[in-house]
Each structure stands twice: as structure tokens, then as C-alpha cells.
């Protein structure tokens, strides 16, 4: 049987490392990549559907110290946020 929590962890860790400690402190991982960590029943946990992305949320109302770090986003003229990963 596949180890779903381990697969999800292998997806989340590179994203967390790319964000760095400063940004990571302000991020909440959400969505399918976190589901296996929220289920306590081992049989149900193994039935969690695989996801191909990692979703996260972060407050973007202001930047601490005004610096752009790894994983930061800026609004561009078209109004779309850029992704930097």
C-alpha cells in the first residue's frame, strides 16, 4: 500500500524550503496536499486522492521590511500575480 502522508510530505518540503524561514512563518499550507495530515484513521488516510500541486495562503497586505524574498509575488500591470518558484 502506498504511503500517502510520505508522498504529501515529499511535495510540501521542497516548497517550504524554497520559501525560506522568514516567509514560511507567514504561510499556511491548504488543500489536497495537506489532507492526509488531518485524518487520524490510517485506512482512510491511505484512501486520500493524490494531488499534483501544493496550495498555500499568505497575507499580502504588506511586506515586512519592504524586501522581496524567495517566493514573493508582486502585482503586475495586468492585475495578475506572478509566481516565483
Secondary structure, 3 states (H helix, E strand, C coil): CCCHHHHHHHHHHHHHHHHHHHHHCCEEEECHHHHHHHCCCHHHHHCCCCCCCCEEEECCCCCHHHCCCCCCCCECCCCCECCCC
